Amino acid sequence: MNPTNPVPLSDAAPLDFASVFAGLGPHVSALDACLREQVSSFEIEIREMADYCIDTSGKRIRPALVFLSGWQDEEVRPELVRVAAVIELVHLATLVHDDIMDEASIRRGRESAGKAYGSEAAVLLGDALFAHALHLAAQFPTTLVCSAVAESTRKVCAGEIIQTLRRGTTAVSREDYFRVIDLKTAELFRVSCHLGSFLGGHPPEFVRAATTFGRQLGIAYQIFDDLADFFGEEAKIGKTLGTDLGSGKLTLPLMELAELLTDSERDDVMAEITGRSVPDTAKRLQQMQDLGVFSKVNEALERELIQAEEALQPFGGAAATPRLLSLVQVLRAQVAGLSGPL
């Protein structure tokens, strides 16, 4: 590797994650096979439920980060497949719990697990997915994998707990917001790149850079997700939207909106956040459009993407670098797709 080589960038940015993942076909197939194999490890009474969650319709962003950060050549490495499966299981568990807390009925274009099986059973199903992920992680010959995954799982849960305790309150600063998304979303992006680059055999300096890249990309992705909750279309995003305001989450789009409203209008929004009045998502979206909230939030998102790019800039000679950077281009294209109809 020559760390001083400039990073090669494509003239045409890929428009979606599928475009980037097209070259990962054998890796994703191996991952899906590995995940399907895990279903038989669950007790027979809940295998159907586990299989429902371990579907193949998701974007597989976190496993892709494992494969792309560990990229040396096109070889499908079993250790990368296994750690990608571990992280995807953790992610799936968080989705099950998220949908219950958000009272979301749609996930990946079909009923959420909570809707399909009821909240009480789905909570325990999420716990079972978490437990099995750690079981798989413990089978690596090094304790580093299990330790890293366990720590990341704790951080993700901590982020969700903090956010849950702050629902329905307006006492959330920007620092609080970024702290939560760093924990609940960016952490799995970070550990995906960390373990992928480490198990892929890259030198320590690249592992550190890839780890930083994953964290910044994860923060940007959550900001995108919060934008999509207002500006997205369910048919495209594949999950229930418009839930943040109704569930009392003070996200960055709502923070930006509140700063631009009159005192009276701001009080109305805060009343909706705290549950003192019925949320009017359509009205808030119209206000966001009128006041240019989208561009303000996108500025914050773009700052994270620039930091992600800068982390890998010294490592243009690494085979993994252009592949990882293509995800930045994809996310920019996804954001542009949200702003199109405005």
N, C-alpha and C positions, 0 to 999 in steps of 0.2 A: 504494500500500500504506500502511495506517496501522498501524505497529508497536505501537500502544498498545491496539488492539482486543482484547477477550478472545477466547480460542480457543473456537469453537462445538463442542460435543461432542454426539453423538447419544445419545438416551436408551437405545437398545438397541444394545449392543455387537455387532459382527459376530462370528460364531462361527468362521469359518475364512478363510483367505486368499482363497479363491474369491469370497467375498462382497465383499471389498474390490476384487478385481480385475475384478469384473463390469463396472464402468464403463470398464475398459481394453480391452474387446474388440477394437476396431479397432487399438489399439496392439500388443496381443499378436499379433494376426493378421499385422501388418506385421513384427513381430519374427520370428515363425516363418517367414515367407516369406524374410526376409533370411538367417536361419540355414540354411534349406534351400538357398538359392542358394550358400552357401559350400561345400557338399559338392563341387560340380563343380571347385572350386579345388584340391582334394586330388588326388594322383596316383591314377590309375584303380585301381591295385592295392589301395588302402586306403580307397576311397570308401565301401564298404559298412561298414567299421569306423567311419569318421567319422560316417556317417549313423546308425549304431547309438547313438552317443553324443549326437548332436544330435537328440534326440527331443523330443516336445512334452508329455511326461507330468509334467514337474517343476512345482514351485510357481511358478518364475520370480520369486522374491522380489527378487533383485538387479536384474533389468531393471525390475520394477515400481517399485523405489525410484528408478530413473532417471526413469521417466515421472512418478511422483507428485511427486518433488522439483522437476522441471522444469515442473510443471503451471501453465499460465496459462489455458487453456481446453481444449476437447475436440479441438482440432486435433492430428493426428498429424504430428509434426515429424520429417523424415527424419534429422536429425542426432542426435536422441534415440534413434531406432530403431537407428542404426548403433552408437552408443556402448553401448547396451544389449546389442547382439549381441556386441560386443567383450568386455564384462564377463562375459556368460553363457559365452562360450567359455573364458575363463580359469577360471571356476567349474567348468565341466564337466571341464576338464583336472585340476583339483585333486581332483575326485571320483574320477576314474579312478585317480589315484595313491593317494588315501586308501584306496580299497577294496582295492588290492593290499597295502598295508602292514597293513591290518586283517584281511586274508584274508577279506573279506566277499564273500559269494556273491550277495547280492541288492541291487539298487539300483533304486529307483522301481518296485518290484513285479516286476522281472524280473532275469535274470542280470546281474551286474556285467560290465563289459568284461573285467576280469581273468579272470573265470570263463568268459566266452564265447570269448575269444581267447588266453588264457594270459597269465601275468604279464609275460613278457619283451616280447611284442608290445604289450601294453597300456601298459607304461611308455613306450614310444616313441610310441604313439598319443597319450598325454597330452602329451608334448613337442610333437608336431605341432600339437595344438590350441592350446597356448600360443603357438607360433610364428605361427600364422595369426591369432590374436587381435592380436598386435603388428603384424602386416602390415596388418590393417584399421585399427588405431589410427593408423598412420603416414600414412594417406590423408586425414586431416583437414587442413584448411588451416592450423591452428595446431598447433604442436608440443606444446602443453600437454596434449592428450589422450594422445598416445603416451607422453610423459614421465610423466604421472600413472599410466597403466596399467602401464607398465614398472616404476615404483617400487613400486606395489601388488603386482604379481606377485612381485617380489623379496621383499617383506615376507611375503607368504603362504608362499612357499617357505621362507623363513627360519624362520617359525613352525613349519612342518612338520618341518624339520630339527631344531630345538631339541627338539620333542616326541619325535621319533624317537630322538635321542641319550639322552633321559631315560627311555625306555621300560625297564621292568624294574628301575627304581631307585626308592627311596623318598625320595631327596634332592630333593624337589620342594616348594617352599613355596607358599603362597597367592599370593605376589607372582609367582612363576614361572608358576603356572597362569594368572593373569590376563594376564601378559605374552604367553604363547603364544596364548591365544584372541583377544587384541587383534590379534595379527599374522595368525593363520591364518584367522580368520573375520571379525572386525569390520572388517578393512582393506577388504575388498571391499564391505561395506555402506557404509563411509565414502566410498570413492571413487565409488560409485554415486550417492550423494546429492550429493557435491561436483560431479561432472561434470554430473549431471542439472540441478541448480539453476543451474550456470554456463551451460551451453548453452541452458537454458530462458529465459535473459535476466533472471534475478532480480538484485537489487542485491547488492553484496558482503556486506553485513551478514546478509542472509538466507542467502547461500551458506555463510557461516561457521556459522550456526546449524544449517542443514540437514546440514552435514558432521558437526557434533558429534552431532546426532540419529542419523545413520547409524551412527556408531561405537558409541554407547551401545546402540542397538538390536541391533547385531551381537554385542556382548558378551553381552547378555541372551539372544539367540537361541542362542548356543553353550552357555550354561548350561542352557537348555531342552533342547538336544540331548543334553547329558550326563545330564540327568535322564531323558530318554526312553530312554536306553540301558538303564536299569534298570526304569523304571516304564511304559514304552510298550508298545504292541502292534505287531508287525511288519506286520500287515495294515493298520493305520492309518498308521503312519509310512512304510512302503514301502521299508524297507531292513533289512539284518541288524542285530539288536540284541544286546546282551549281549557286545559285543566289547571294550569298554574294559578290563575286568578281565583277560580272557584275553590281551590284547595288552600288558599291563603299563602301562596308562595310569592314573596317579594323578589322577583328576578330582575336582571339588569334592564330589560325593556321597560318594566314597570317603574324602576328607579329613575330611568332617563325621562319617562313620561311625567312622573311626579314633579321633577325639577322644572319642567317646562309649563306646567299648568298654573292657573291662578290659585290663590289660597283656597277658595271655595271648591274649585274643581279637584284640587289635591285632596281635600278633606273627603270628597265623595269616593275617590279611589281608595283612600285609606280605610274608609268605612266598609268597602267591599272586601278588602284584604282581611280585615278583622272580623268579618261576618256580621257586621251591624246592618248591612243592606245587601240586597241580592246583586251578585256580580253581573255586570253588563259588558261582556267581552266584546261584542260588536261595537259598542260605543268607544271602548278603549282602543280598539284597533283603528277606528276612524280617527281618533285623536292622534294616535301614533303616526298615521299616514300624514295627517295635516301638519304635524309639528316636526317631521323629519327624524323620528326616533330610530328608524331602521338604520340610517347612515351613522348615527351616533354610536349605536351598539356595534355596528360593523367595524367602526374604528377601533374599538376595544378588542374585537376578535382579530382584526388584522395585526395588531401589535403582538399578539400571541403567536400568530403564524410567522411573522418576521423573526421573532426570537427562535422559533423552531428551525427555520432555515439557517439562521446564523450559527446555530449549534453544529450543524453538519457542514458548513461552508469550508472548513479546513480539510475535509475528508472526501474531496472529489474523486480520489483514486480508488475509493472503496466501492465494490460492486453493489453494495446495499444502498449507497447514498442516493443515486437518482431515483431508485424505486421508492424509497421513503419520501423523498421530496415530491414525488408525483401525487402523494396523498394531500399535500398542501394545495396543489393546484386543483384537485378534485373538490376539496372543501370550499375553496373560493368559488368554484363553478356552482356548487350547491347553494351557497349564499346568494349568488347572482340569480339563481333560479327562483329563490324566494322573493326577491325584490322586483322580478319582472312585471307582475301585474299591477304594481303601484303606479 
